[in-house]
Amino acid sequence: MTDEEGVAILFAETREWRPDLNNPEQVRYARRALARGLLMSEGRGFLPRRWPTPTDFGDPETLAAWRGCFVAIRLAQRSIGSQTLAFYFGRNPPSEDDDLCKKAPGLKEATMREEFGPILDGGGAPGKLYVYDGVKGTGPGFLPFRGAIESSAKKRNYFRNPLVATIIILICLALFRLISNLAF
């Protein structure tokens, strides 16, 4: 994974984050923690890459988020991360009765390593980023683990498989030729 790809993934995850005025550095620290997990997992368990558009660069907050992601990736390259980092963003850490603990039972035995916040996420109520180490059965990334969501999205995208894409294109060309022959 290149630096730019890592920045684009981190930007996809945190572009809506805005600092709380009382603790503005918390967003910066949270991005650095995410960047460590992102680099160790090579992007698995995180949102797909997203680069800012030219209009995004006109927005000072979005530009600041992009720069913050770039700095976080560079600093994370200098520190050692863990392959077992898992992240949760919410108002409170999940309790044992939460659905999250049912989906990721290894969370009960994991230790919360770090906590960052408050962070404003897209204008909603402030939340915190909780970093767990040693969540068994989930792998790196956000909780609930996004692997199931990503794999179902890949199944619906027929053009990821070159053979299926080729067959679909050939069928479309044959139909176009048939229609053009019948029309003239």
N, C-alpha and C positions, 0 to 999 in steps of 0.2 A: 504494500500500500504506500503510495506516495504521500508526501506532506499535504499536497493540495487535496487529495482524496480524503485524508483524515480531517482536514479543516472543513471540507464540505459535509462530511457526516456529522461532525460536532455542530456545525451551523444548523443542519436540519433538526438536530435534537434541541438546540438551545436558542434559536433565533428569536423566540418570543419572550425569553427571559429578560426581565428588567430588574435592576437592583432596588432593594428597599432603601429609602433615603437614610435610614438610621444605620444600616450596615451595607454600604455600597460594594465593599470588597467581597462579599459572600458569593456573588455571581462569578467573579473571577476565580475564586478558590474552587467552586463547584465545577466550573469548566475544566480546570486543571485535573481534578479527580476523575471526571469523565474521560478526559483525554488519555489518562494512564490506562484505564480499562479498555478504551477503544483501541489503543495501540497494541496492547497485549493480546486482544482477541482478534486483531486484524479486521475490525469492523463487524464481526458476527454479533448478532443480538442488538444491533442499533438500526436506526432508520436508514433508508437509502440516502446516498449523497444528494446534496442540494446546493447548487451554486447560486449566489445572488444574481438577480437580473440587473440590467443597467439602471432601471428605475429604483431598485433597492439601494444602489450606491448613492442615490440622491437623498435618501433618508438617513439623517445622522445617527439615529439609534441602530438601524440595521447595519450601517457601515461600522459602527463601534462594535456590534456583535461579531461581525466577520473578523475584524482585527483582533478582538478578544479570543476568538477561536483559534486564530493563527498563532497567537502568543502562547495559548494553552498547549497546543500541539508541540510547539518548539520546546517548551519547558518540560513537558511530559517525556520527551525523548531523552532528557538528561536524568530522569528519575526512574527507579525500578518499580514496576507495577506487579500485580499478582494476576495469574490466569483465572482466579476464582472470584474476581470482583463482580458484584451484582449491585444494581442501583434501583432505588425506588424514589419517585417524586410524589409527595403528597403533603397534606396538612400535618398528619401525625404518623409516627411509625406504625406499621401494621401490628395489630394485636393477635393473639393466638386464635381468636374467633373469626378473624377476617377471612374473606374469600381468597385473598392473596396467599395466606398461609396454607390453605387447602390446595391451591394450585401449585405451590412450591413448598412442600413439606420440609425440605431441607432448611428453610428460612428459620425454623424454630431453634435449630442447633447452631445457626450461624451467629457470628458476632458482628455487631454494628461497629464498623471501623471509624467512620467519620460522619459528620452531619453538617450541612451547609444551609444557611438560610437566615432570615426569610428571603424568598425569591418570588417576584411577581411573574406569573406565567400567563401572558396574553390578556392581561386586564382582570383576571380572576382573583380569587382570594389568594393571599400569600401561602406558599408552600415551602417545603424543605427538600433538599436532596439528601437521601440517606444512602450511605455506602456500606455494603455488607461484604465480608470476606468469608469464603468457605461455604457458599450456598450449594449444597450437593444436589445434583440432578437437574440443574438449570443451565449451567454454563455461564459465560460472561454476558453482560448486557443488562437491560432493564428488566424488572419484574413487573407484572408477570412476563415471563420470557417470551419474546416476540417471535420465536422460531415458528410456532404454529401459524401465526398470522402471515408471516412471510412465505411459508411453504404453500399455504392455500392461495395466496396472491399469485405465486409463480404458476400454479396449476391452471389458473384462469387465463394467463397470458400465453396464448398459443404460439406467438412469434418467438419465444425463447428457444423453442425446439426447432432447429434448422430444417429438419425433415418435414415437420408439419407446416412450417411457413412456406416451404417450397411447394408442397402439394396445394395449399390454399392459393398461392399465387398462380400456379398452373391452371387450376380450376377457374379462377377469375379470368385469366387470359382466354381460355377456351370458351367461356360464356360470352365474353366480349366479341370474340371472332364469330361465334354463332349468331349473335344478335346483329352484328354488322353485315353478315352474309344474308340474313333474312330481311334486313331493312332495305337492301339495294337489290 
